[in-house]
C-alpha cells in the first residue's frame, strides 16, 4: 500500500478492500493546522504531497507555494542512516524523548522499503515508535520509499518543508538501510548521522566509502550489557579510520559516539556534537551553500521526472511509448534501438 495514494486498492492484501476517500479541504485548513502542529493535519498534508491525483496535486502545490513564500527560521535537518537491525527506530525513539526533555520538538520522517511487486510498505517504524509518537512534541511520519533509490522517499523534500513550517526544532529522516545509494540522504539534510552496531569494525569493507564520507557523526549503538566492551572496541576502530577521511566542513573532526537506544545513553554527547556542528557550519556558511547545492540537485532530479510525466500525459505520446515497451518485452526491439525511437517522439 502506498500511504500517499488512498485510491490504490490493496490487491495483494485483500482484493475487496478499498481505502476510504477523505474530502479535500481548502489550503487555509492545511496551513493553519500545520502552524498549530496538529499531528492529524500534518499527516493529511504529507499524504496530500505524496498523492498523484491531479486535484490533490493542485492543492499540494498551493500549500507548498504558501510555505515557501512565508519567511520562517531554518530548522536543522538530520539524516539518520545505518544497516538494517542496527536499532535506528529505537535510537530515534530515545532521541525524541531526550529532545523533548530539553524543551525542544522533533519531527521524524521514517522511510520504509516498498515491495517491488505490490508497491506496498509495512511502515513498521510507526509501530516501533508508537509510544513516543503520542508525545505532542514528537511527530512521526512513516512513508514508503516507492521506487526511489537512496533510502528516501520521492516527496521527502516536500515533507521537510511542511515540518519546517510547523516549527519543529529538529527534523530527522530515518532511511531504509545502508547501501551504496544511501548517500542520497546527504543531499536532503544538514547533518548526517551514521549508526553502526558493535562489531561493525570487523566488517569495514562492507561499509561503502561513499557512505562513510557523507557521515558527519558516527554512532556506535547498542553499547549496553554484554556488548559494552565490543562497542568500545568498535569505536576505537572507527576513530582510527576517520583520520583518513576529509570532511568538507573545515576544522570538523567526525566524532564517534557510543549510545544505547534502550538505555537512552550517550544522547547528551550527541546533542553537544549536533549543536557544535550547527554553530560551526552556520558561521562558515557551510549549511547555506549546501542547501543551495541540494536545491539544484533536487530540481535536476525532479525536473526530469516532471518532464517525463508531462510528456507521457499526452495520449499520443503514451500510445507510442507503450508500443515501444511492448516490443522490448516480446523481444522484437533491442533497448538501445528503443531509445532512438523514444528520442524521435521528442522531435
C-alpha atoms as one frame of an Amber mdcrd trajectory, in Angstrom:
protein
   0.000   0.000   0.000   1.196   3.473  -0.759   0.118   5.693   2.083   0.475
   8.658  -0.260  -2.283   7.481  -2.605  -5.518   6.459  -0.848  -7.043   5.477
  -4.191  -4.780   2.467  -4.601  -6.601  -0.791  -3.984  -4.745  -3.245  -1.740
  -4.877  -6.095  -4.250  -2.024  -8.081  -2.764  -3.533  -7.953   0.715  -7.301
  -8.041   0.269  -8.879  -7.747  -3.205 -12.157  -6.470  -1.722 -10.572  -3.757
   0.423 -10.947  -0.137  -0.687  -9.359   2.742   1.198 -11.950   5.376   2.026
 -11.514   8.764   0.389 -11.425  11.857   2.604 -12.882  15.076   1.243 -10.335
  17.596   0.030 -10.077  20.681   2.266  -9.069  24.206   1.287  -5.499  25.490
   1.583  -6.215  27.541   4.723  -7.284  24.398   6.596  -3.940  22.720   5.965
  -1.785  25.789   6.601  -3.436  26.637   9.925  -3.276  23.016  11.058   0.416
  22.762  10.170   1.209  26.007  12.011  -0.529  24.632  15.120   1.488  21.372
  14.925  -1.761  19.437  14.627  -0.460  15.892  14.072  -3.571  14.731  12.222
  -3.479  17.634   9.770   0.287  17.291   9.374  -0.260  13.681   8.338  -3.060
  14.652   5.964  -0.863  17.315   4.376   2.064  14.979   3.755  -0.347  12.409
   2.323  -1.531  15.150   0.002   2.077  15.836  -1.032   2.536  12.158  -1.907
  -0.635  11.903  -3.984  -0.630  11.755  -7.788  -4.312  12.707  -8.072  -4.488
  15.851 -10.291  -6.916  17.684  -7.978  -4.757  16.936  -4.932  -1.556  17.905
  -6.718  -3.056  21.357  -7.375  -3.878  21.875  -3.691  -0.483  20.496  -2.625
   1.302  22.981  -4.897  -0.695  25.877  -3.461   0.231  24.801   0.057   3.909
  24.498  -0.855   3.948  27.902  -2.557   2.439  29.493   0.554   5.015  27.748
   2.734   7.922  28.809   0.529   6.738  32.428   0.395   6.327  32.657   4.188
   9.599  33.584   5.955  10.429  31.029   8.629  13.516  30.323  10.772  15.556
  27.498   9.310  15.384  24.235  11.243  18.127  21.658  11.459  17.637  18.709
   9.116  19.202  15.499  10.399  19.730  12.303   8.431  19.829   9.017  10.372
  21.092   6.022   8.424  22.631   2.652   9.177  22.323  -1.068   8.403  19.014
  -2.864   8.976  18.833  -4.139  12.543  21.205  -1.548  13.961  18.369  -0.076
  16.017  17.630   3.183  14.170  13.991   3.297  15.269  14.828   2.583  18.926
  17.624   5.142  18.729  15.282   7.794  17.315  12.716   6.924  19.952  15.292
   7.723  22.643  16.498  10.795  20.740  12.955  12.162  20.534  12.447  11.688
  24.270  15.747  13.406  25.044  14.982  16.367  22.778  11.533  16.827  24.331
  13.091  16.728  27.807  15.168  19.717  26.697  12.033  21.642  25.752  12.509
  21.119  22.009  10.383  19.399  19.363  11.207  16.764  16.761   9.652  15.570
  13.507  10.719  12.100  12.371  10.228  11.147   8.726  10.719   7.390   8.693
  11.166   5.889   5.230  10.144   2.234   4.918  11.098  -0.036   1.992   8.355
  -0.749  -0.530   7.569  -4.045  -2.202   8.603  -4.182  -5.854   5.538  -6.346
  -6.533   2.639  -4.790  -4.626   4.313  -1.376  -4.201   3.235  -1.757  -0.589
   5.112  -0.832   2.548   4.740  -2.280   6.019   5.508   1.082   7.636   6.758
  -0.652  10.750   8.550   2.386  12.169   5.235   3.872  13.267   4.589   0.705
  15.269   8.074   0.585  16.811   7.875   4.242  17.838   4.195   4.192  18.796
   4.668   5.361  22.400   6.790   8.390  21.619   4.531   9.096  18.652   1.830
  10.058  21.146   4.038  12.813  22.574   2.882  16.279  21.494   6.457  17.429
  20.836   7.279  14.477  18.580   5.675  13.935  15.177   6.354  10.643  13.379
   5.500  10.156   9.740   6.261   6.841   8.010   6.391   6.942   4.218   7.080
   4.245   1.614  10.264   4.609  -0.423   8.414   3.502  -3.566  10.793   3.066
  -6.495  13.201   5.741  -5.261  16.780   4.694  -4.519  18.835   6.272  -1.798
  16.795   5.225   1.186  14.470   8.213   0.893  11.006   8.925  -0.444  10.198
  10.817  -3.653   8.459  13.522  -1.616  10.960  13.859   1.220  11.742  17.482
   0.323   8.076  18.467   0.465   7.682  16.715   3.825  10.722  18.574   5.148
   9.224  21.919   4.146   5.912  21.074   5.811   7.667  20.143   9.070   9.805
  23.280   8.955   6.684  25.392   8.511   5.237  23.655  11.575   8.248  24.894
  13.537   9.817  21.634  14.697  13.293  22.307  16.086  14.791  19.151  14.608
  13.623  17.242  11.552  15.027  13.733  11.241  14.946  11.491   8.188  15.368
   7.807   9.009  16.429   5.938   5.867  15.591   2.348   4.941  19.106   0.961
   5.485  22.671   1.229   4.259  23.511   0.554   0.635  25.686   2.405  -1.872
  22.721   4.584  -2.862  22.110   5.565   0.775  24.321   8.584   0.218  21.261
  10.266  -1.347  20.028  11.214   2.117  23.044  13.507   2.471  21.548  15.567
  -0.367  18.477  16.325   1.769  19.890  17.077   5.214  22.257  19.459   7.012
  23.895  16.837   9.197  24.107  13.097   8.580  24.379  10.566  11.417  25.636
   7.083  10.565  24.573   4.485  13.137  26.558   1.260  13.440  26.430  -1.646
  15.848  29.159  -3.268  17.947  31.399  -5.411  15.782  30.933  -3.310  12.627
  34.635  -2.537  12.638  35.349  -6.153  11.741  33.412  -5.693   8.505  34.710
  -2.324   7.336  34.893  -3.464   3.711  31.135  -3.960   3.759  30.583  -0.309
   4.615  30.908   1.684   1.413  33.401   4.536   1.341  30.795   6.916  -0.093
  28.562   6.403   2.941  31.456   6.940   5.328  32.372  10.171   3.567  28.866
  11.588   3.965  28.775  10.930   7.715  29.105  13.985   9.958  28.693  11.987
  13.167  29.267   8.260  13.636  27.334   6.470  16.356  28.053   3.002  17.715
  24.671   1.974  19.121  23.695  -0.890  21.446  26.569  -0.015  23.790  24.959
  -1.764  26.728  25.093  -5.049  28.620  27.331  -7.730  27.167  28.026  -5.593
  24.081  29.585  -2.676  26.002  33.167  -3.853  25.577  32.720  -4.715  21.889
  31.077  -1.328  21.296  34.069   0.477  22.797  36.418  -1.568  20.620  34.347
  -0.712  17.532  34.503   2.984  18.407  38.292   2.790  18.611  38.452   1.105
  15.190  36.356   3.794  13.545  38.248   6.587  15.270  41.318   5.208  13.520
  39.537   5.039  10.159  38.128   8.587  10.089  41.616  10.056  10.344  41.955
   9.234   6.658  38.660  10.886   5.656  38.478  14.533   4.607  35.371  16.380
   5.748  34.073  19.277   3.648  33.464  21.430   6.728  36.807  22.970   7.728
  38.042  22.100  11.217  35.353  19.454  11.744  36.594  16.151  13.132  33.975
  13.419  12.813  33.132  12.232  16.335  32.459   8.568  17.091  29.984   8.314
  19.947  28.744   5.364  21.992  24.984   5.254  22.589  22.303   2.914  23.824
  18.829   3.427  22.424  17.418   1.047  25.034  19.068   2.828  27.966  18.948
   6.338  26.443  22.690   6.602  26.976  25.017   8.983  25.126  22.408  11.485
  23.926  23.839  14.406  25.893  27.056  13.994  23.905  25.071  13.535  20.687
  23.294  16.872  21.201  26.562  18.592  22.110  28.089  17.461  18.811  24.961
  18.357  16.812  24.943  21.858  18.297  28.696  22.228  17.759  28.327  21.195
  14.124  25.363  23.526  13.636  27.202  26.542  15.075  30.392  25.870  13.129
  28.632  25.188   9.820  26.262  28.157  10.134  29.109  30.565  10.939  31.105
  29.410   7.926  28.115  29.446   5.556  28.503  25.701   5.040  24.836  24.842
   5.532  23.652  27.746   3.380  25.845  26.685   0.460  24.994  23.036   0.989
  21.271  23.757   0.782  21.775  25.676  -2.472  23.569  22.668  -3.972  20.867
  20.352  -2.642  18.186  22.556  -4.210  19.879  22.354  -7.596  20.228  18.570
  -7.421  16.601  18.235  -6.343  15.500  20.373  -9.296  17.554  18.328 -11.747
  16.133  15.028 -10.478  12.527  16.099 -10.031  12.610  18.217 -13.177  13.379
  15.144 -15.277  10.523  13.246 -13.631   8.184  16.172 -14.247   9.183  16.331
 -17.913   8.601  12.595 -18.321   5.213  12.842 -16.627   4.232  15.833 -18.769
   5.377  14.069 -21.946   3.508  10.834 -21.215   0.391  12.767 -20.242  -0.133
  13.312 -23.948  -2.257  10.325 -25.133  -0.451  10.136 -28.476   2.968  10.010
 -26.799   1.740   7.486 -24.246   0.461   5.181 -27.003   3.761   5.333 -28.888
   5.686   4.777 -25.669   3.641   1.678 -24.820   4.164   0.330 -28.335   7.916
   0.625 -27.815   7.837  -1.061 -24.402   5.674  -3.895 -25.770   8.231  -4.567
 -28.492  11.015  -4.672 -25.905   9.009  -7.143 -23.823   8.334  -9.515 -26.728
  11.949  -9.353 -27.883  11.335  -7.714 -31.275  13.149  -4.499 -30.348  16.504
  -4.024 -28.637  16.515  -1.480 -25.758  19.293   0.522 -27.422  17.208   0.870
 -30.611  14.201   1.705 -28.451  15.996   4.757 -27.055  16.378   6.164 -30.583
  12.650   5.683 -31.234  11.835   7.282 -27.905  14.003  10.331 -28.725  12.273
  10.604 -32.120   8.997  11.137 -30.252  10.524  14.248 -28.684  11.077  15.672
 -32.121
